[in-house]
Amino acid sequence: MSNKAELNFNGKTYELPVIVGSEDEHAVDISKLRGESGLITLDPGYKNTGATKSAITFLDGELGILRYRGYPIEQLAEESDFIEVAYLLIYGELPTKKQYDEFEKIVFWIDTIHG
């Protein structure tokens, strides 16, 4: 698959980058479209518009999906505590027992100094 999409308008072709999201969804990056072509886009209700790129969060409001690093928010809320989720968001995986204990000491040390 190409990593570019082409838009043809008034005899000119504009190449637009295609990016791949954290859940293998594909998006056309139109951030330079207006500057290069003068064209804008129309997306009533922003149903096809991603607001930002994130390696941490996946959100689909219509389907009620919210994931952090691939974990459903419901699972994290029910099965994980603050230390585990903070570690996940920073390091990309849930901690082992040893990692949890070390990270917890750091978090509470920082809280003691700045709290």
N, C-alpha and C positions, 0 to 999 in steps of 0.2 A: 504494500500500500504506500502511496506517495505521502510525503509529509507536507505537501502543499495542496491547496485548493485553488482553482482558477475562477475568476469572475470576469466575464466579458461584458463590456458596456461601451457603447458608442465607438466601436472599432478598436478599443484598447483592452488588453488583458492585464489583470492585476493578480499577482500571486499572493495568496494568503497562507500563512503557516497553519498547519494542523497540529494541535497538541493532544497528548493522550493523558487522561486523568488517572487518578489513583485506582479507579475500578475499571480501567480499560475503556472508558468512554472517550470519544473523540470530539474535539471542538475546533472550530475555525476561529483563529485569532484575527479579529477585525480592528485591533487597536490602531493600526496605521491607515485603515481604509479611507477615512475622511481626508486625512492629510494628503494622501496620494491621488485620490480620485474626486474628492468633493462630495462623495456619496455618504449618506448616513444609513442606519438600519432602522427598521420598525419591528418591534416585538411587543405587541400588546400584552400586558400582564407579566412581562419578563419571564415567560414560561420556557424560553429557549436561550436564556442569557445567563452565563456564569459570571458572577461578580468578581471572582478572584481565583488564583491558582493556589492550591494547598496540598502539601504532601501529608498533612495530618488529618484533615477533616473531609468527609464526604457528606453532602447534604442533598436530599431530594425531598423537598417539602410536599410535593403532590403525593408521593408514595409514603410519606412519613418516615423517611430514613435519615438517621443521623449516626455516623460512625466516626470514631477516632482511631486512627491507625488500623482500620479494618474491623474494630470491635464495635458491635452495636451499643449505643448509649444505654439501652436497657440492661444489657449484660454488665456493663461497667458499674451502673448505679446499684445493681442488686448484689454483685459479687466482689467488687473492689472498693478499697478505701482511698482516701485522698492521696496517700503516699504512693500507692500502686498506679493510680491514674496520672499523677504528676510525673512519675518515672516513665510511664508509657509515652506521654506527650513529649518528653525531652529526649528519651533514648530510643523510641520506636518499638519497644517490646515491653511486656510485663516483666517485672523483676523476679529473679530467683530469691529464695529466702535470704541468702547472704547479701545480694544486691539491695534487697529491701531494707535489711537491718542497717547497712552502711549509709544508704540514702536517707533513711529516717533520722539518723544521728546528725547528718549534715543539715537537713531541713530544720530540725529543732534547735540546732546550734545557731543557725542564721536567725531563727525566730527569737531566740534568747537575746541576741545582740541587737537586733533591730526592732523587736517587739515592744 
